[in-house]
């Protein structure tokens, strides 16, 4: 791989279609190039930034013929060579939805071998200020930074359009000595920061105000979702979009369709966003087993499920063994894995245990399609699939799928 092309003269390229990591075009010599900051149908000058044996990557540095769906990026850091976070700021809402739908449809067809008419459901609003968590690197001057696309290089920022406006003081604070800072504005309490520092004693995490003032290590976020209350510790995962918990919980409960007395297993259960409401739905004659590898999230889940004796939270990784120990024939299984999807052997273990229903929540269409292919081969049928635009201004979506055991 080569990445010394940034000073080469831009080349004209016709853009054909959306793709992961940039729209697809062809260089004058026929080579495929993935181009950021452009839209299908456009004619642009591309500065190549990376070359491999089979394709190139680049930025559209000049638009010669613009798409009617092109808009002015609302963020001052969204430009070629700028922040690599939001890759569709130049696209209208319609163009963003078309892009996301095209990628999900392509992954399902190419990887899972199925045709599915995907629809995109979006929260209200433009997406401005919708992100409740923002992880930043810190440069040698103590400034909060984000990364350039596919790079370790940093760009200092004094605001983030997509992030909660309450984060503003953090951009004026010096974080000298920190390697990374995560800003959190989850729920109704005061926002705070979690900084990571590397010292001779090892890695140290500090909880501070957005001005850098130390806070109690026991600081937690408190958030209400559909009448359920969750404590979220500073090291535990929580969905980043402000509307994601409500939208995903509604869909998971709808798809799971549990009844009193049902047995449910919630894999990658986090702090209990799904497990706690599911436990309330199945009642004391039912059973919910939550499986989570993060000790921080397990602690929070046990606190959030306090009083629900039929909810058992296990500090386990999701592996074939933990599947064998937690899932029984006829169970309902909810799973919300990380972007990498299910580990090797997990799908086979699920198939062998024969739960009657799976509700699969995914933030990556490609790994979902990979796992879906195995589940379909294992005797499950895709009944429903919905995509949610919970990563506005990017190509990413959140998927929720319903799969039932074939009769």
N, C-alpha and C positions, 0 to 999 in steps of 0.2 A: 504494500500500500504506500502511496505517495501523497503528501499533502503540501508540496512546495509550489503549487500552481497559483497561489493567491495574487502574485504579481503579473501573471500572464494576461495578455490582452483578452477582454471579453469576446465571446463568440455568440452569434445570433442563433436562437433556438426557438422552434415552434413547440408549444406545450400541448401535450395530448390528453393526459388524464391524471386524476389524483393517484397518489401512492403513499405508502408509509415513508415518512422522512422527506417529503417533497414531491411535487408533481413530476411526471415523466415526460421527458423530451428526448430528442436525438441530436447529437452533435453533428456538424457537417460531415464527419467521417463515418457516421452511422452509429457511433457508440451511444449507448443509453446513458442519460444523465438525469439524476434526481435533483430538482431545482426548488429551493425554498423561495418564499416571497413572490410567488407567481400563482396563476390560476389556469385551469384548462382553457384552451382556445387562444391564449395570449401568445404574442411574438415578443421575445425579450432578449436582451443581451445578458449572457451568463458569464460570471467569473468563476472558473473552476477552482474549487478549494480542496478537492481530494480525488485521487484516481486509484482504481484497483485494476486487476487484470480483466475484469468484465464490465465495469461501469464507472461512472464518475459522479461526483456530487458538486453542487455549486449554488451560488446565490444569483438571483435576478437583480442586477445592478442598474438596469435601465429597461423601462417598459416601452417597447416600440408600438405595439398594438394592444390596448388594454381590454380586458373583459368588462362587460357592463356590470358585473357583480363586484368589481374592484371598488374598495372604499379607502378613505384615509385612515391609517392606523391610529387609534385613539391614544396609544402609549408612545411616549417619546423615545423609548428604548427598543422599539420594534422596527428594525431596519437591517438591511444586509450588513453583517459584521457586528450587529448589536446583540441584545439579549437573545438567548436561544430558547426561552421558555414558551412564549406564545407564538406559534408558527402560522396562525391564520388571522392575525389582526387586520390584514389587508383585504379580507373576504367579508362580503355581506353575510347576514344570518342565513339567508337562503343558500348561499354558496357553501357555508360551513356545514349546514345540514346535508347538502348533496355530497360533500366530500366524505363526511363520516359515514353516510349510508353506503356510498360506493365502496369504502374500505371494508366495512363489515360484510357486505354482500360478497365481495371478492374473496375474503378469507373463508367464508362459509363454503363457497363454491370450490375454491382451489384446494383447501386443506381438508374440510369435512366432506366435500363432495355433494353438498345439498344446495338447492335453490330456495331462498327464503326472502319474502318481501319485507324488508326491515323498515320500521318506522322510527322516527326520532322524536322522543318526548323531551321537552325543554322546560325548565323553570321560567317563571316570569322575569322580565328585566333583561338588561343588556349583558349582564355578567360582571359589570363594574363593581368592585368591592365585595365580590361574592366568596372569595377564598378566606377561610378562617384559620388556615395554617400556611406559613410561608417559611421554607428552609433556605437560608442564605449562607454563603461562604463569606469569609472576612479577609480583606487584603492587608498588606503590610502597614497601611495607614489606619487600620481599624474601621474601615467602611464596610457596610453591608454590600454584598455583591451577588450577582447571579452569573451563570456560566454562558459563554458563547456556545452556539450550537455545536455538538459533537467535539467539545474542546475542554481542556482544563483551564483555559484562559478565563479571567474574570472581568466583569464589567461592573463598576460601582454604580449603584442606583440611589436616588434620593426619594423614590416613590415607586409603587407598583400598582398599575391600574387595576389589575385583577384582584388584588388583596384588600382585605378589610381596611377601611380608612382610619381605624383606630391605631393602626400600626405606625402612623406618621412620626411620632416622637422617636421611634427606634432608628429611623434613617438619619436622625440628627445626633445620635449618640455614638460615642467611640466605643468599639468593641475590641480594642487592642488586646492582643494575647489570645483571643478566641479563634478556633479553627472554623467553627460553624455556629450559627445562631438560628434557632427556630422560633418564629413569632407565632403566638397562639391567641385567638380571640373566639374561643368556643363557648357558646352559651351567653348568659347575660352578665357575667362577672367582668372584672377588670382584665384586660389582656395582659399577657406577660411573655417573657422570653426564656428559652432554655438554651444556654450556651455550652459548647463543648470545648474544653481546653486540654491540650496534651502537655503533661508535666513529667518530671523525673519519677513521680509516684504513679504515673499511669494516666488514664483518661479521667477527667473530672467534669461532671455536669453541674451547672449552677442555675438556679431558678432566680430570675431577677425581674424587676419592673422593666418597662421599655426604655427607661432612662439608665438602666444598668445597676439599680439599687437592689441589694440582696433581699430575697423573699424567703419565707419559711419553706424548707424542703418538702413539707406536707401540702404545699399549694396544689389545689385541684381545680379543674373546670367543672361547672355544674350546668347541665343542659337538659331541657325538657323536650321530648319527642312524642307527640300524640298521647300526652298524659302520663308517659313513663319518664322517670327522672334518672339521669345517669351522672355519676361522678367519673371524670376522666383525668387520670393522673398525667403529669407533664411528659412522661416517657411512653405513654400508651397511644396506640393508633386511634384516630377518629377521622371520619370522612372530611375532606377539605372543603367541599362546597357547602355553603350554609344550608341549602335545601336538600342535600343528598340524604341525610339520615331519615328525614320524613318520607321522601319519595321512595327510597329503597325499602324502608320498613313496610310501607303500604303495599308495595308490589310483592315483597316476600310473603307477607301474611296472606295476601290474596292467592298467590300461587300455591303456598303450602296447604291452605284450606284445612287446617287441622281441626279436629273435634275433641270434645272432652274424653280423656282417657288415652289419647294417642301417645305414642313414643316418638320423640324427635331427637335427632343428633345435629348439633350446630358445629360444623367444622370451621376452624379459623375464626373463632367466635368473638375475639377481641374483648371489649369491655361489656359485652352482653346486649348490644343493640337489637339483635334478633332473638337471642336466647331468652331474655327476660319477658318480652311480650308473648313469645311462644309458650313459655311456662305458665303464664297467666291464662292463655287460651286453652291449654290442655287440662288445666285444673289439677287438684291434688291427686286425682286418680290416674293422671298421666305421668309422663316422665320426660325430662329434657336433659340431655348430656351435652355440655359445652366443652369443646376441645380447643385448647389454645396453648401455644408454646411460649408466649411472652409472660414472664413472671409479673411484670407491671400490669398488663391487661388482666391477668388472672385475678390479681388482688382486687382490681376495680370491679371485675365481673362478680366476684363473691360479695362485695359490698353492695353492688346494684341489685343483686338477687337475694338480699337478706330477707328472710322470712318465707322464701319459696323453697320448702324442704325437698320438693320433687325436682329441683334444678341442681344438678351436680356439675361443678366446673372442674375439669381435669387439666392440669398443667402438662400437656403432652404435645409433642410434635405430631402433625398429621402424616402418618406412615401406614404401610400395610398392617403393621402390628396394632396400632391404635385403632384402625378401622375394625379389625377383627375383634378388639376388646370393647368397642362401643356401639357398633351397628348390628342390628338383628334383622332378619327377614320381616318385611312388612312395615319397617320404620319409615318415617319421613326424614330426609337428610337435607339440611341447608348447608351450602358451602360457599365461602367467600375468600378464595385463595389470593395470594399476592399476584403481581403482574406476571410472574413466571409460571403460573398455573399449578397443576397438581404434579407432585413428585412422581418419579418412576415407580410403578407398581401400585399406586393408590387407586387408579381407576379399576385395575384388575381386582383389587381387594373389595372395592365397592360392589362390583358386579357379582362377585362370589357371595357377598352377604345379602344380596337381593332386597334392598329397601324398595318399597313400592313407589316412592316418589323422590325426585331430586329437584331442589331449587338451587340453581347455580348462579352466583353473582360474580361477575368478572369485569375487570378494568382493562382487559387486553383481548381484542377480538381474535388475534392470531393464536394465542395459547388456549383460549376458549374453544376455538374451532378444532385444534389438535385434540383436546380432551373430549370434545363432543364426538368426534369421529370414533374414538374408542368406546364411548358409552353407547353409541348407536350400534356398533358391532357387538356390544355386550348385551343387547336385548332391550335397550331403552328407546323410547320414542319422543322426539321433540314435539311437545304440544303447543308451547307458546314461547316467544322470544321478543323482548322489548329492549330498546336502546334508549339511554337517557343522556342528554347533553349536560353532563355535570363537570365537564372540563372545557368551558367556553374558550374560544379563541385558539383552541388546539385541535388536532386531528383525533383526539381520544374520546371514547365514550364509556359509559358503564352499561353493562348488559345484565339482564335478569332473564334466566331461562327456566322453563318448566319441562321436566322430563318424567314420564311415567313408565313403569315397567310394562313391557309388551305382554299381552295375554297369550 
